[in-house]
Amino acid sequence: MLKDLLETAQLTKGACAKIIGVSPRVLDEWIAGQKTIPAGYARSLSELFGTPVPALARRGELPSPTQMAGVWFRMREDRVSATDRTYVAVLRRLAHSCDQFECATTGSSPSMMWRNVFWGAKRKAMDETASPAEQGRIAARALRTERGLSQGATGIGSVFRQHLRHLGVLVVETPVPDSKIEGCSFYVQSGPQAIRPSIFANSFRSSWFHRNFVLCHEIAHLIFDAESEGASIDFKTEDESSIGSLSESVTEQRADAFAQEMLVPASVLRHVAQASGINWKRLEAEDLATLVAKLEVEARVILRAAVEGKFLDAEGAARAQTLDYRAHLEQLTERALPAMKYFGRHPEKKSDWLEKRTATAVGVPLYLPPSYVQAVVGAVERGTVSWSKGAELLMVDRRTFMERFGDRVPGIE
């Protein structure tokens, strides 16, 4: 079945071999049935394709949706490139690594709270008379209420990731420079029985404020669409400055409305604007920067919410969209700083950020999340994780791990 899995996923043998850490020749031998797939590599292939280990050795049986992760069937769309598919494979490996590391260091299985919480939000939104956008808004209100996020009339961009992780959701943000993928969501196997939802946002040339919207958008797909489709993949749009709906698709409109209501409900927008002395009729760049900093989401989402909430008319929003507020925003929050300006303020972080978080064993350029790298190396230092396992989790060979972190981890030879 391995040959059929590769063909169904439209993943090249070279990319697959690189990701799981074998030579293309060895992979060919497994495909031809000339050699048995070792248990460790069988688990890696199972994680990659979402296929049970016993099924990998079968021949003459085409993979079905029940034997393969749904994300691979979504990746067969014409607009998806070979590079996109390779990155999805790498992201699946990274999600599995994050899950393994979390389980190894906590000594417990991941939370399954997401099942009841997501189902509860979906159940409340399933009003057949409501539009897709209204369904998204209802679900967002339900999730905000359940997680206590409606209690403070302020932005939630700084806190919602931790809430999602508490529910058991894997949240990954890292740059994938050569891919058009902006965000995606899929499930990964966690142990023999459990599954975990994973969401990803591409941080390449993307602001933290924009990624807040992307991640919430992907949560909406998990709530509404994952049961039927198994995965979601969203691509960068040509015009990222548009105030209107980002898509004509029903599922995308619902996900957009969900993300907007999660981040900028009308009541919070009204409170923040009043507390900040915002005059909507004379909105200036400083005002827009203040709204972005306090609501913790990009300006286009705020302006779209302002139009829908009758704070602004379409003409006022269009004028506000032309305001250059970036310099003012950089004075209000470091989250708005471009990388080089940030490193200028914090030069001690440049080495860890750029030089020690590159994955070298996956075949494509990939920077791992800095917090993940620091956590893995810290666990190796404490002896919770072996240094060879640390190298595997960071997707580097043992020599590279030794060169990067040998001075911090005693006993590496």
N, C-alpha and C positions, 0 to 999 in steps of 0.2 A: 504493500500500500504506500510505501514511502515515495515511490515515483509518482503515484497518482496525487499524493498530497502536495508535492512540489508543483505539479502541473495545475492543480486546482487553485492553489495559492498564487500561481504565476510568479513564484520566487525562484531565482536562479540557483543552481547547485552551488556555484561559487559563493554566493551570499550566505546560503544556509550553512555551508561548511565553515565559513569564517565565523559566523555567529555562535555556533556550538563548539568551535575550537578543534576541528579536525581538518585533514587535508582533503581536497576534492577527490583524490584517488580512493581514500578510505570510504568516503560517502558513496562513490560509485560501486564499491564492493558491497556495501550494505544494500543499495538499491537492487543490484543484480542477485542478491541472496547468496553471494559467495562467502560472506562472513556474517556471524551473528552480531547484532548491535549490542555492545556492552551496556550493562544496566544503567550506569551513570549517564551515558549519552542517550539512551532510550528515554530516560526521564527528561533530558533537555529537549529532545524532539517532541515529546508529549506536551511539555509546557509551551513550546513554540507554536505547535499546530492545534493544541487543544484536543488531541487524540489520545485515547487510552493506550497505555504501553502495549498490551497484548495485540492491539489492532495493527501496530506498526509492522509486524512480521507477516501479516496476511498478504497474499498476492491475488490479483485478479478481482479485487473488490474495490469499487469506486467509493471514495469518501462521501458520506452523507452529512447533512447539516447537524445530525446528532453525534457525528464522529469528528467534527472539526469546528474550531472556534468560528463564530459568526463573522468576526472581523475579516476573515479571509474571503468570504463570499462577497462582502462589501468592497474588497480591494480589487475585484474583477471589473469595476467600472472603467470605461474608456479613458476618463480623465486622470486616472491613477497611473503614475509612472513607475518604472522599475525601482527608482530611488525611493519613492514613497513606500513601496512594499517592503524594501529593505529596512527602512526606518521603523515601520510598524513592527517588523520582526524584532528589531533591536529594542524597541520600547516594550514589547512583551517580555523580552528577557530581563530588562531593567525592572519591570513591575514584579516579576517573579523573584528577582534578587531582593527587592525591597521587602517583599512578603517574607521570604526566607530569613532575612536579617531580623525583621521585627519579631518573628516567632522564636528565633534562636536567642534573642537577647531578653525577651520578656518571659520566656518559658511558658507561654500560654497561646491558645488559638486566638485568631483575630476576632474582634467583635462582629456579631451578625446583626446588630441593631438596625443596620441600614435596611434590611428586608421589611421590617414592620413600619419603620419611619417612611420609607419611600412608598410602600403600599398605602399607608394612611393618607399621604398627600395625594396620591393618584385617585384613591377612592373618593375623596372630597371633591376632586375636580371633574369627576365623570358625570357631568350634567349634559345630557344630550342636546339641550336647548342652548348651551353656551358655545360661543365661538372658540376655535382653537386657542386664540390669544387669551381669552378669558379663562379657559381651562388652565393655561400656564400660570396666569396671575393667581388663581385660586390655590393651585398647588404650592406656589411660592409663599403665599400667606400662611398656609398650613405648616410648611416647613419652618418658616421664621418663628411662628408661634410655638411649635413643638420644641424647638431648640432654644427658646428664650431670646431670640434675636430681635423681637419686636419691642422689648422693654426699654431700650435706649434709642432716642431719636437721633441716631448718628449713623455713619457709614459702618459697614461690617466687613470691608475688604481685608482688614488686618486680622480678623478672628474666624471667618467662616471656614478656612482650611482646617483649623484645629477641630472644629465641630465635625467636619466630614471625616477626619481621621478617627475621631472618637466613635463614630458610627461604624468604622471598619472599611472606609473607602481609601484606596491608595491614590494619593495626589502627587503627580509628577510634573514638574516644570523644568524644561531644559531646552537649549537651542538646537534646532535641527536645520542648519543653514541651507541645505540643498533640496529641501522638500517644500511642497506647497501646502502641506498639512498644517492647519492652524490649531486644531484640537481634535481629540478623539476619546472615545470611551469604549471599554470592553471588559470582559470578565477574565480572571485568571484563576487557576486551580490553587487552592491553599490547603495542603495536606490531602489525605485520601478522600475526604468527604465534602469539604467546604469549598465555596467559590467566593471570590471577592471582586467587587467592582473597582475598576481603575480608570481615572480620568487624567488626561494629559493636555497641557497647553504649551505650544511652541514659543519659547521666549526669544527667538532670534528676531532682532529688530522689532520687538514688541514691548510695550510698556507694561509695568505691573498693573496699572489701572485698566488696561485693555485685557490682560489675562484674567482679571477678576471676572469680567463679563464672559470670557471664553469658558472658564471653568464652571461657572453657574449654568451656562448654556449646555455644557456636557452633562451636568447633573440632571437637567430636564430630560435629556435623551435617555438617561438611565431610568428615570421614573416612568416615562411614557412609552418608550420605544424599544428598550433592551429586551423585553420579554418576547417580542415578535421578531425583532431584527438581530438581536444578539450583540450588536456593536453599532457605533456611530463614528463617522469620519467627516470632519468639516474642513473646508479648504479656504485659503485666504481669498478675499474678494478683490476685484480690481479697484473698487473705490471704497476705501475704508473711512471716508469722511461723510458718507451718506447718513442723513438723519432718519430717513425712512426705514421700513422693515428691510432686513438684510437679505430676505429671500421670499419668494412667492410660495414656496413649499409649505404645506399645512404643518408638517412636523417642525420645520425651521421657524415658522412664525410663532408656534407655541413655545419653542425653546427660547426664542428671543424675548417673548413676553415674560416668561418665567424668570430669565436672568435679570431683566430690567426690574421686575417687581421685587426680586430678592435684594437687589442692590440699591434701588432708588424708588421705594414706594412713595406715593404722593404725600403722605403724612410726614415722612422724614424729610423730603425735599422742602416742604413748606416750613417745617421747624428750622432746618439749617439755614434756609434763605432768610427767614425773619430774624434769627439769632445773629446772623452775619450782616444784617442791614442791607440786604440785596434789594436794589430797585430794578425790577424786571424790565421796566420801560427804558431804563438807561444802563443796560448791562455793559460793563467794561471788562477789559482783559483781566484786571485785578480781581473782579468779582467772579469771573469764570474760574480763575485759578483757585480761589477760595472754595468754591463749590466742589471742584475736582478733589482738592486736598481733604476736605471734610467728609465728602460722600464716598471717596476712595474708588472712583470709577471714572472712565474716560468721559470727555466732554460730550461726545455725540450721544451717549446714552442719557446723560443728564438733560440735554436739550430736547431729546425725543420725549422724555418723561415730562418735561416742562410744557411742551406743546399739548400732550395728552391731558395734562392736569390743568390746562387753561391758564398757566402762568405766563406763557408766551404764545404769540401767534406764529404762523409759519414764516412770515416775513422777518420777525424779530429773531427767530431761531436761525434763519439763513444768515442774517447779519452777524449773529454771535459766533456762528461757525467759522467766520473769517478772522476772528480775533486771535492774535498771537499771544497766548498767555503763558508760554513755556518758561520764560525767564522768571516770571512771578511765581510760578509753581515750584521752580527749583529753590526759591528762597523759603518756601513754606514746608517742603518735605524732601528728604534725601531720596525718597523713592522715585522722584522725578529726574534724578541726575543721570545723564549718560554715563556709561561705564568709565570713561577716562576721567571725567570730573569726580566721580565717586572714588576712584583710585587715587586721585590727587589729594583728596581729603583723608583717605585711609590707605596709604601706600603699603602698610604692613599686610594688607589682605590681597594684594595683587598676585603674589606667588601662588597662594593657595587657590585663588579664584581661577587663574589661567593655566598654570603649569602643572598642577597636581590633581586635576579632576578630569583629564582627558581619558576616555576609554580607548585603548589601543588594540583590543582584541575582537573588534566587531566589524571591521571592514569599511566603516563610514565615519566621518567626523562626528564625535559626540562628546559634549561636556556633561559630566554628571552633576547633579545638584550639590552645591558646596556643603549643605547641611548633612546630606547623606554620606559624602566622603568623610567628613569629620566624625560622624557617628560610627562608621565602620572602623576607621583607624583607631578611634577611642576604644572600641570594643576589643580590638586586637591588642592594644596596649594593656588593657585590664585582664587579658587572657580569656575573655568570654568567647571569642572567636579566634580560631587559629589563623596564622598569617597567610597560609596557603588558601584558606577559605576567604580571607579578606581580599586577596588578589582576585579570586573568582568573582566575588560580589562587586568589585570595582572594575571588572572587565579588563584587567591587565594581566600580563604574564608575571610570573613570580620574580623574574629579574627586575622588571620595571617597578614592581611594588617595593622590592628591596632598595632600589636606587632612590625612590621617592620618600620612603618612610622608615628606612632601616635605622636612622638615628633616633627614631621615637619608639621603636619596638625592639627590645633586647632579645637576643637569642636567634635572630635571623642570620643564616649563614648562606 
